[in-house]
Amino acid sequence: GWDTHVFVRQRSTRRILSINKSMYELCLVEQLIDQIIAGEICVVGSQYYSSLEEYLIPTEEFLEKRQHYQKILKLPQTGEEFVNQLTGELSTLLDDMNRNYEIFSPSTKISRGSLSFARIKKKKLPARVEKLREKIKSRMKPVSIIDIMIDVDKLTGFLDLFKTVGFKQGISREEKAKRMIATLLCYGCNIGPTQTQRSTGVSAANIGYMRRRYCSEENLLKVIGNLSDCQHQTWLAQSYGDGTGFITDGSMYSAPKRSMHTEPHFRYSKGRGIISYPLVSDQYVALITSAIPCSQYEAIQMFEVLFKHKSHLPLLKNFSDSHGQSFLAFAFASLLGIDLLPRLRTRKHKMLYKVDKDANYENLNDAIHGTVRGEYIRKYYDDLLRIVVSFYERKASPAHILLKIAALRSTNGLKRASIELGKACRSRFLLRIGMDTDLRREIQSECLKGERWHDFGKEIFIGHGGKLQEDSLEEQYRTLLMLNVVLNCIALWNTLAIQHIVSQLRREGEEIDETLLSYLTPTMIHHIDLIGKFEIDLSRKVPFKFVRRDGESLQD
């Protein structure tokens, strides 16, 4: 460490002869930084470096609300019950895997001290899928991005959710709709105010005004949530998923170098930017997005977006990329009643832990690297519950709370309890996917939806080479929210158009199996005009009805 740099010692006796003052001061600064990050020293009144206690609700308030949230989250009353339930499930799975190891060994093996999963064979597309896709593609008439937003507004009224931040709206509803559509085109497609003025006739000054006065974070989140709820009501969306699953994965967007939050990312070979971190429903619609620096830990952001979205979908399953495989992510996802299903990358994240140190699992011993210390979970169960209740009460950002816990020393009791809970939950997950190939296939399939959504966003965000033009992280965040409003409009419009065409084909006597519908994804853009000169015609007739999954039409 610092000893050789700070002290000058006598060789024979190791007696300190002198101190290097400069190096001593650097040592003090580094230790101070470490202890502030770890929460051992706090900065009173600071947003990021206060003590953990300041981020949590008061103990008295927690005791009042504890039973209410335990009932909502279906958590046991005591730590003893919780630990018994958790360890009982883990022991049962370990016994099942050990007993039936030969049955599961073709797809799950023990290799180099961890579980190893065989590659899942790619599913062959049914022969009729391509033919059906071609028929739908041929019947999908060309449409402009402007007309898509007009149609979706007529069907859902989403533009009415854009409220002014002032006391009153000084323009008519029709004029507001025209300007708002132009503003969404401007920032959602990243073409800029000047080019939007040439394309739509709406002045750059009015576009800037609409962004400042109408495009607040609150308004944009409400619109995204409203469009996701509308997508959930369509009958075709039920073929994509049941609405309880969601995908979390980040993607980098280039940003100006002058922005203080712009950083390089280790996953991307060149360039600097920020991470767009959307929460995407398994029904192909965004629920929310977030903008974070490239250096921020994505697993923590997963909990932040979960508590900010305005959708009414019952979210129960989180399909995440490899950032979701940490102990902390598993621990708090389980307390929140979320079934965390991440992709696993490295061997160290495929190691198992058992409950009883004396238990012998002859087929699994090589993959078991310790025991779950249930006494820590039992002792700090109330503290873990208090953290979860603080998430719901929004006393502080979940990301700030989890960053503070992650920075605690490994000897801290609360952090040890979180890690031990994470060990049990991740071991339980590993055993589940080891015995269930269909679950692994589902994880892979859902994560591909997230990647497809990122590609969809890059295809729409075409202006300036897909590079964000705003300097501050807050403005970049608002632009990404507007992008997701546009993406949700396209996804909903495409879903309704596919529904309309499928119904036409069925009326013409063609048999279309329900299992084929899941392959008709609504992220296609071959029929959409993104550039050119557009007329904002609010009197345009919508080419189809909004038919819900109960068979009724919203127009009726």
Stockholm file with secondary structure:
# STOCKHOLM 1.0

chainA/1-556         GWDTHVFVRQRSTRRILSINKSMYELCLVEQLIDQIIAGEICVVGSQYYSSLEEYLIPTEEFLEKRQHYQKILKLPQTGEEFVNQLTGELSTLLDDMNRNYEIFSPSTKISRGSLSFARIKKKKLPARVEKLREKIKSRMKPVSIIDIMIDVDKLTGFLDLFKTVGFKQGISREEKAKRMIATLLCYGCNIGPTQTQRSTGVSAANIGYMRRRYCSEENLLKVIGNLSDCQHQTWLAQSYGDGTGFITDGSMYSAPKRSMHTEPHFRYSKGRGIISYPLVSDQYVALITSAIPCSQYEAIQMFEVLFKHKSHLPLLKNFSDSHGQSFLAFAFASLLGIDLLPRLRTRKHKMLYKVDKDANYENLNDAIHGTVRGEYIRKYYDDLLRIVVSFYERKASPAHILLKIAALRSTNGLKRASIELGKACRSRFLLRIGMDTDLRREIQSECLKGERWHDFGKEIFIGHGGKLQEDSLEEQYRTLLMLNVVLNCIALWNTLAIQHIVSQLRREGEEIDETLLSYLTPTMIHHIDLIGKFEIDLSRKVPFKFVRRDGESLQD
#=GR chainA/1-556 SS CCHHHHEEECTTTCCEEEECHHHHHHHHHHHHHHHHHHTSSCCTTCSSSSCHHHHSCCHHHHHHHHHHHHHHHTCCSSHHHHHHHHHHHHHHHHHHHHHTHHHHTTTEEEETTEEEECCCCCCCCCHHHHHHHHHHHHHSCCEEHHHHHHHHHHHHCGGGGCCCSSSSCCSCHHHHHHHHHHHHHHHHTTCCHHHHHHHHCCCHHHHHHHHHHHCCHHHHHHHHHHHHHHHHHBTTHHHHCCSSEEEECCEEEECCTTSTTCBCCTTSSSCCEEEECCEEETTTEEEECCEEETTSCHHHHHHHHHTTCCCCCCCCEEEECGGGGSHHHHHHHHHTTCEEEECCCSGGGGCEEESCTTCCCTTTGGGEEEECCHHHHHHTHHHHHHHHHHHHHTSSCHHHHHHHHHHSCTTCHHHHHHHHHHHHHHHHHHHHHHHCHHHHHHHHHHHHHHHHHHHHHHHHCCGGGGCCCCSSHHHHHHHHHHHHHHHHHHHHHHHHHHHHHHHHHHHTTCCCCGGGGGGCCSCCCTTEECSSCCCCCTTCCCSSCCBBTTSCBTTC
#=GC SS_cons         CCHHHHEEECTTTCCEEEECHHHHHHHHHHHHHHHHHHTSSCCTTCSSSSCHHHHSCCHHHHHHHHHHHHHHHTCCSSHHHHHHHHHHHHHHHHHHHHHTHHHHTTTEEEETTEEEECCCCCCCCCHHHHHHHHHHHHHSCCEEHHHHHHHHHHHHCGGGGCCCSSSSCCSCHHHHHHHHHHHHHHHHTTCCHHHHHHHHCCCHHHHHHHHHHHCCHHHHHHHHHHHHHHHHHBTTHHHHCCSSEEEECCEEEECCTTSTTCBCCTTSSSCCEEEECCEEETTTEEEECCEEETTSCHHHHHHHHHTTCCCCCCCCEEEECGGGGSHHHHHHHHHTTCEEEECCCSGGGGCEEESCTTCCCTTTGGGEEEECCHHHHHHTHHHHHHHHHHHHHTSSCHHHHHHHHHHSCTTCHHHHHHHHHHHHHHHHHHHHHHHCHHHHHHHHHHHHHHHHHHHHHHHHCCGGGGCCCCSSHHHHHHHHHHHHHHHHHHHHHHHHHHHHHHHHHHHTTCCCCGGGGGGCCSCCCTTEECSSCCCCCTTCCCSSCCBBTTSCBTTC
//
